Amino acid sequence: MKTLITGATGQLGSLVVTHLLNRIPASNISVSVRTPSKADDLAAKGIDVRHGDFDDLALMTAAFKDIDTALIISGEADNATRIAQHRTAVDAAKAAGVKHLVYTSIIDPKANADFTYSAIHLDTENYIKQSGLRYTILRNSFYADLLMAGVPHALETGDFGAPAGNAKITYIPRNDLAEAAAVVLAKPTDHLNATYDLTGTKGVTHTEIAGYVATATGKTVQFVDLPAEVHVGILQSIGLPGHLVEALSGLYVGAKKGDYETVSNDFKTIVGRPPQSVEKFLAEALK
Ligand SMILES: NC(=O)c1ccc[n+]([C@@H]2O[C@H](COP(=O)([O-])OP(=O)(O)OC[C@H]3O[C@@H](n4cnc5c(N)ncnc54)[C@H](OP(=O)(O)O)[C@@H]3O)[C@@H](O)[C@H]2O)c1
């Protein structure tokens, strides 16, 4: 049985490959990447490296040739572009005869969520379900790794800033999400047409997160509840594209309404252990 992973030169995809290599032989693994030369390390491990891009239906269809199960890792673009790209990837998989699609969605996808990227994931989920292919949807919560972006400033100034108020967010390490994907890819028939909510063990507030950073580093760190417009200004000043600024600021608006605080047990059910807590994740990352 042949398994393919898209985005394998990205952060999540490369971790999925690592976890999958612990479960199935390299000779059964293919990857589809935009720049094959960036995947020389994977080729050296015996993985079949293919050229694919969600912007190119013919290229993507060729990349999916002879594949049984494919993990589509969502891309990075504005909503209209990304919806079209993901639909192209699904069309290509179907045209190539892929039997089972696994997709990295977002927790609680909605058409009109404040976290604007949510609509992309809802569209892609629905498009996959309408394709008639077998599927497994991995509704990933937010990466705990994202929290590291605020750490250098916090250690310099003592302020861990975000427009988060008392929001609780079920952050989960990217590496754990990669392992969950690998578990599914290794035995997709156990996860036929399933949708999993992959969350952390609890919703954590930014006050708690600042405390974890303080404990891990021995520094004084406090949470500062940034006004939304200050946060937007910071994101713009570091040159993020408008759609990403909108999504990141919307994430906190939604989180403050309780959008991302619901904990699921699905990770433990499929991986067989709970995910690493945010506290432990930060303690290890800041060692
Ligand atoms: N749950 C969360 O908290 C969270 C946070 C951030 C992002 N995400 C989503 O999860 C995805 C994976 O996360 P990550 O940390 O691995 O992000 P990442 O390191 O930026 O990787 C994104 C991957 O998507 C690939 N990609 C982008 N556009 C593509 C296209 N047109 N055709 C084919 N592949 C394309 C990239 O290819 P190259 O390697 O060629 O650049 C890269 O491998 C992201 O793309 C995003 O959709 C989720």
Ligand as a Chemical Component Dictionary entry (heavy atoms), coordinates in Angstrom:
data_LIG
# 
_chem_comp.id                   LIG 
_chem_comp.type                 NON-POLYMER 
_chem_comp.pdbx_formal_charge   0 
_chem_comp.three_letter_code    LIG 
# 
loop_
_chem_comp_atom.comp_id 
_chem_comp_atom.atom_id 
_chem_comp_atom.alt_atom_id 
_chem_comp_atom.type_symbol 
_chem_comp_atom.charge 
_chem_comp_atom.model_Cartn_x 
_chem_comp_atom.model_Cartn_y 
_chem_comp_atom.model_Cartn_z 
_chem_comp_atom.pdbx_ordinal 
LIG N1  N1  N 0  -3.158 24.481 13.546 1  
LIG C1  C1  C 0  -2.310 25.511 13.558 2  
LIG O1  O1  O 0  -2.021 26.122 14.603 3  
LIG C2  C2  C 0  -1.665 25.957 12.301 4  
LIG C3  C3  C 0  -0.715 26.996 12.362 5  
LIG C4  C4  C 0  -0.098 27.385 11.172 6  
LIG C5  C5  C 0  -0.441 26.794 9.975  7  
LIG N2  N2  N 1  -1.379 25.795 9.962  8  
LIG C6  C6  C 0  -1.781 25.121 8.720  9  
LIG O2  O2  O 0  -1.155 23.849 8.713  10 
LIG C7  C7  C 0  -0.295 23.731 7.562  11 
LIG C8  C8  C 0  0.952  22.967 7.946  12 
LIG O3  O3  O 0  1.608  23.662 8.996  13 
LIG P1  P1  P 0  3.180  23.826 8.998  14 
LIG O4  O4  O 0  3.537  24.308 10.337 15 
LIG O5  O5  O -1 3.815  22.614 8.438  16 
LIG O6  O6  O 0  3.358  25.033 7.939  17 
LIG P2  P2  P 0  4.616  25.254 6.970  18 
LIG O7  O7  O 0  5.871  24.828 7.621  19 
LIG O8  O8  O 0  4.487  26.664 6.495  20 
LIG O9  O9  O 0  4.330  24.261 5.770  21 
LIG C9  C9  C 0  3.335  24.508 4.832  22 
LIG C10 C10 C 0  3.509  23.498 3.725  23 
LIG O10 O10 O 0  2.484  23.725 2.751  24 
LIG C11 C11 C 0  3.104  23.617 1.485  25 
LIG N3  N3  N 0  2.380  24.371 0.469  26 
LIG C12 C12 C 0  2.080  25.685 0.492  27 
LIG N4  N4  N 0  1.483  26.027 -0.666 28 
LIG C13 C13 C 0  1.420  24.900 -1.409 29 
LIG C14 C14 C 0  0.950  24.616 -2.715 30 
LIG N5  N5  N 0  0.454  25.575 -3.514 31 
LIG N6  N6  N 0  1.033  23.342 -3.168 32 
LIG C15 C15 C 0  1.562  22.380 -2.386 33 
LIG N7  N7  N 0  2.034  22.587 -1.156 34 
LIG C16 C16 C 0  1.968  23.841 -0.684 35 
LIG C17 C17 C 0  4.496  24.213 1.690  36 
LIG O11 O11 O 0  5.354  23.794 0.662  37 
LIG P3  P3  P 0  6.913  24.256 0.609  38 
LIG O12 O12 O 0  7.610  23.333 1.582  39 
LIG O13 O13 O 0  7.292  24.025 -0.789 40 
LIG O14 O14 O 0  6.946  25.693 1.044  41 
LIG C18 C18 C 0  4.871  23.643 3.034  42 
LIG O15 O15 O 0  5.458  22.381 2.909  43 
LIG C19 C19 C 0  -0.036 25.178 7.116  44 
LIG O16 O16 O 0  0.252  25.235 5.735  45 
LIG C20 C20 C 0  -1.354 25.847 7.450  46 
LIG O17 O17 O 0  -2.329 25.609 6.459  47 
LIG C21 C21 C 0  -1.974 25.360 11.103 48 
# 
loop_
_chem_comp_bond.comp_id 
_chem_comp_bond.atom_id_1 
_chem_comp_bond.atom_id_2 
_chem_comp_bond.value_order 
_chem_comp_bond.pdbx_ordinal 
LIG N1  C1  SING 1  
LIG C1  O1  DOUB 2  
LIG C1  C2  SING 3  
LIG C2  C3  SING 4  
LIG C2  C21 DOUB 5  
LIG C3  C4  DOUB 6  
LIG C4  C5  SING 7  
LIG C5  N2  DOUB 8  
LIG N2  C6  SING 9  
LIG N2  C21 SING 10 
LIG C6  O2  SING 11 
LIG C6  C20 SING 12 
LIG O2  C7  SING 13 
LIG C7  C8  SING 14 
LIG C7  C19 SING 15 
LIG C8  O3  SING 16 
LIG O3  P1  SING 17 
LIG P1  O4  DOUB 18 
LIG P1  O5  SING 19 
LIG P1  O6  SING 20 
LIG O6  P2  SING 21 
LIG P2  O7  DOUB 22 
LIG P2  O8  SING 23 
LIG P2  O9  SING 24 
LIG O9  C9  SING 25 
LIG C9  C10 SING 26 
LIG C10 O10 SING 27 
LIG C10 C18 SING 28 
LIG O10 C11 SING 29 
LIG C11 N3  SING 30 
LIG C11 C17 SING 31 
LIG N3  C12 SING 32 
LIG N3  C16 SING 33 
LIG C12 N4  DOUB 34 
LIG N4  C13 SING 35 
LIG C13 C14 SING 36 
LIG C13 C16 DOUB 37 
LIG C14 N5  SING 38 
LIG C14 N6  DOUB 39 
LIG N6  C15 SING 40 
LIG C15 N7  DOUB 41 
LIG N7  C16 SING 42 
LIG C17 O11 SING 43 
LIG C17 C18 SING 44 
LIG O11 P3  SING 45 
LIG P3  O12 DOUB 46 
LIG P3  O13 SING 47 
LIG P3  O14 SING 48 
LIG C18 O15 SING 49 
LIG C19 O16 SING 50 
LIG C19 C20 SING 51 
LIG C20 O17 SING 52 
# 
